[in-house]
Amino acid sequence: MTIMEMLGQSGALSLLGMGIVFSFLIILVITITQVGKLIGVLGLGKDAAAAKTGSPAPAGNNEQVTAAISAAVNEYRKS
């Protein structure tokens, strides 16, 4: 087997591998998109539940979290 034959085989194998990975990623994107649409149709998302009830989703502790993050950033900047 010559060097040129080995380079040709390695190039073909590289292209085959990249093609398989690319195909898998395309299938993955399509699957995720379809599952997202299915969740929207079935109303399993947080926003869909809020839209059905007419009230916004519970805010939780957003203000407290924001205050804690702000305090942590200020402490970090001091040191």
Buried (B, 14 or more C-beta within 10 A) or exposed (E): EEEEEEEEEEEEEEEEEEEEEEEEEEEEEEEEEEEEEEEEEEEEEEEBEEEEEEEEEEEEEEEEEEEEEEEEEEEEEEE
